[in-house]
Amino acid sequence: MISSFLRAPVTRVVEPTARALTKRKVTPNQVTLVGAIGTCATSLIFFTRGELFVGTIAMLIFIFSDLVDGTMARLSGASSKFGAFLDSTSDRVVDATLIGSITYHLFTIDDSLQLVAWFALTGGFLVSYVKARAEASGFTCEGGFAERPERTIILLVSTGFAGLGVGYILAAGIWFIAITSFLTVGFRVIQVWRQR
């Protein structure tokens, strides 16, 4: 998984930030909400207008909060069921807004890639839904390539380079997300089926 290679260097930045915010009495839930609102606003402002590079750079600031809130909860012992629920719900909203904003832009310029983007959006939701539904039924359901961190990294790399004029990178990224999302859904369904 892509995210596993980035875990160590990212942790060196995230933990000090999380400790500093905790000392200032900032709560994990506040960070979750600020990050989600900022990410959604940024994608709606920039991605819908096709300003992909600027949007990607601005997005990185708010995406960072998605890593910080969980670390804050762990370090401060402030983990709660509501916090986990809020974080998970915010993630779904952010996912939909990110790919939805790009899909809308592709629609406005009449790009056929919008059809693939719809599949990428649907696949992303199914990856999360299958896991949540399986675990609610008492099954173990994890793994597959297209988990949320991987989808987000691939999408932002694609939009960033597309914004710099690199040809076909956005199409490659969206196709990759769409295909691997449905493969991950299939992998998880089979995983749950074997536990029946």
Helices and strands as residue ranges (DSSP letters): H 2-23, H 28-46, G 47-49, H 52-76, H 81-108, H 113-136, H 148-163, H 169-193
